[in-house]
């Protein structure tokens, strides 16, 4: 089986690189390494941070994109996940940095290299309309509202959003029944149960599914053990102003809040295939969602292991 290269639109880093704190060289290194896993295009994702730090990180990623060479996954733009979300579904994000999602506040960090913004639409619809006019993808995430008018997609569906309700509206319910919305899902076997994934894939049109990893800097990176008292084989790193504990599969804060995935997209694809839920259409969808294209392909065996990567 031969497919296009993978596009990753939601991940915070890997190989020890954190996009919120990375240098230009770090970003270039990551974009080179990630291509070895069949990922040919990326949208570096920034977690909630101060306005100053967000602006700095955006500038770094933009500069790195201008310095890319052959043999690197193309940086298509930035996914801003933080700042404009609902504290009720904050996940691992630090609420000390949250801001009301107004046009005025967005302009504090606005940059035309920001291509996706995750926000809580129930907090302010004016920003949704402003972003749409600018051609920015607006995704509902870390939110509780069920009215997704104006949104183009949903961020890591089920996670950090109001779940399915049999009375009234909810974010997850609206995501499932709206055939026009693209919906991310983290199918790593940790963030969403297989039964919920079956419901998701049964409800969503195949051409509106966005497989994402939401992976963290610890992915494919060797960490030093954090010492006794936290469990054998446990590792610790900082992310989103919090201590994150990683056991080799699951990364979470001290209170058990999941911090993101530790699995890259090709591993997620292989896992989905093993449980009978993978559709090759999923690989095409980010290309259509963002109206982008890149040269290259990935050759897979029957079990969806990568055999060869051809990148131009």
N, C-alpha and C positions, 0 to 999 in steps of 0.2 A: 504494500500500500504506500502510495506517495501522496503527500499533502503539501500545502503551503507551509512556510515557517510559522511558528506559533507567535501570537501577539499577547503580551501580558499587560493588562491595563490597570492592575491593582497589586502592587507589591512595594514593600517598604525597604527592601534591600536583601542582600544575601552575601555569602562569602566574607562576612565580617563588615560589610559596608552598610551604613545607615544613611539613607538619603537626606535625613534632616541634619546630619552633621558631617556629611561627606565633603571631601575636597574634589576639585576637578579631576585629579588623577584617580581618585577612588571611583568616581562615576565611570570614567573611561575604562578602568580595570574591570568593573562589574559588567559593563556593556560588552566587553570582549569575552569574559567568562561565560555569560549567560547564553551566548550564541552556540557554545559547545553543547548545550542542552536543547537545541532546536528552536530556541526563542529568538526570533529575528527582529522583533519590535517591542519597545517598552514604553510605558508611561510611569516614570518614577512617582511614587506616591508619598505625600508628606502628611505625617500625623500632626495633631494639634500642637502648636508651639506659639511662642510670642510673635507678634507682628515683625519685630526686628529679625528674629531667627528665620521666619518663613521667607521674608524678602531675601535674606542672605542665601538660603538654600535654593530658592528659585534662580537667583543669579548664577550660582555654581552650576546647576544642572543646565541652564541655558548655555553657559560658556562651554561646558563639556560637549553639548550637542554640536556646537560650532566647530569643535576640534576632532570630531569623530573621523575615523578612517575605515578602510575596508577591514573586514573581519570582526566587525562589532555590530551588535544589535542596535538598530536605529532608534534613537530617542525621538519619539513623536510629540512629546509634550508632557506636562505635569498633571498629575491627578491630586488635587487639593482635597484631602479627606477631612481635615480638621477645621476648627475655629467656629464654624457656623452650624453646630449640631445641638441636639437637645440633651440637656444634662440627665434627663430621665433614662436615656439610653446611651450614656457616655462611653460604655465599655472601658477600655484602658486609657482613654483620652483624659487629659488633665483639665478639669473645668475652670481652673484659674485663668486659662487663656481663652475661654469661650467668649464670643462676641455675638451680639444680635445680628442676624443676617440681613443687613440693610445695604443698599447700594453705597452709601457713604462709607460704611465700614469696609466693604469689599475693596473700594478704591484705595484703601491703605496698603493693600498688598497686590493690587491688580497688576497683571502682566499678561501680554498676549501669548505667552508660552504656557499658560495654564489652560488646559483643554477640557478638563473634567473637574467639576466641583460637586462633592458630596455635601448635602446640607439637610436640615430638617425643614421641609416646606411649610409645615404648620406654623412656623415662627414668623415668617414674612414672605409674601408672594411677590413683592416688588423686586426682590433680588432675582427670583426665578425668571421673571420677565426680562430683566436687564441682561442676565447671562445668555438667555436664548437669543436676544437681539445681537449679542456679540459672537454668536456661534459656538458658545461653550456648552458642552454636554452637562445637563443638570441631573444629578442622581439623588434620589431620596435614600437617606441612610442615617443611622443613629437618630431615629425619629419615632414618633408615635402616631402621626396623622395618617388618615386613610385617603385624603384627597390629594392625588398626585398629579393634578392638572398642571401642565407645563413641563413636567419632568420627562426626560428622555429615557431614564432607566432607574434601576434600584441597585444599591450597593450591598454586597454580600447578603443577599436575601435570606431572611429568617434571623440572621445574627444582628444584634443591636437594633432591633426594630420591633414595633408592636406586632405580636403574633396573630395567627388566624383567630377570628372571632365569629361566632354564629349570630351575633347581634351587632348591628351597626357596622361601621367601616374599620379597617385596620390596615396598616402598611403592607404586611405580608399578603393579606387577602387581596388587596388592590393590585399588588404585583402579579399575583397568580391569574387573576381574571382579566387583566388588561393585555390584549394580544399585541398592542402597539408598543408596549414598553420592553426595552431590553433589560434583562435582569442578570446581575452577577450571582454566582453561587460558589461557595468554597466546598468542593466535593472531596476533601482530604480524608474523610472518615472520622474526623474529630469534631469539626464545627457543625455539621448537619448529619443527622442519622440517615441511614439508608432508606427508611420508610418515608421520611420527609423528602428525600431526594426523589423517590419514586413519584410522590405527589407533585413535586416541582416539575419534573420532566413530563409528567402526564398532562399538566395544566398549561405549561408554557409552549408556544410554538417552537419547534426545533431551531428555527432561524432567529430566535430572540434570546437564546441562552448564551451567557457570557461566562465561560469558565475562568476563574481567577484563583490565584494562590493566596493573596494577601500575606505573602511570606515575609519573614523577619530577617534581620541581619545575621542571626545565628544559623540560618539555613546553609547547609554545605560548608560549615565553618567549625573548626575545632575549638571548643571553649575549655578553660581550666575548671576542674571541679570546684564548687563553692564551699566545700568543707563539710564537716560532720554536723549533724543536727538538723539538716534539711533533707535528709534522705540520700541513700547511696546512689551514685550515678547522676546526681542533680547538679545542674550548672546555672550560673547566674549572670545576667547582663542588664544594662540599663536601656530602657526604651520608653518613650513618652513620659519622661520624668519619673518612671517607676522601676523598681527592681523586678525583673522578670526571671522566673525559674523555669528551666527547661530540662525535661527528663529524657530527651532523645526523640520524642514524638510530639509532646504537648508543651506549649509555652504559655505560662499564665502568671499573673501577679500573686502575691502572698495570699490574697483572699480568694483565689481560684478563678478570677476573671481571665478568660482567654485573651491573649494579646495579638493573635494572628497565627498564620499557619507556618509550618516549617517544611513544607513540601512543594517542590517546583511543579510547574504545569505538566511536563511529560509524565511524572510519577502519578499525578492526579488522573491523567488520561488512562494510564495503564490500570489504575485501580478501578476506575469506572467501567472499563472494558471487562475486567475480571468479575464484576457483579452484574454484567449485562445491561449497563445503562449508558454506554458511550455511543455517540453518533458523530461521525466525521464532519457533519455540518457545523458542529460547534467550533471547529477550527476556522471556518470561513467567516463566522459572524463578526468578530472584531473588525475585519476588513470592511465589511458593509456598514457597520455602526459608525465608524470614523471616516469612511470614504477614503481609505488609504491603500497603498499597495507597496510591496517590496519584492525584489527578485529572490529566488531561492526556493528550496524545498527540503522536506524531510522524508526519508524512506524508513518505513516501519516494518517489523515482522508481524506475523499473525497475532501475536500477543501484545502488540503495541509497545515493543521495545524499539528504541531508535537503532537503526542499522547504519544509516549514513545521513550526513547533513551536507547539502549543497547550497552554499551561500555565495552570491556574487557581490 
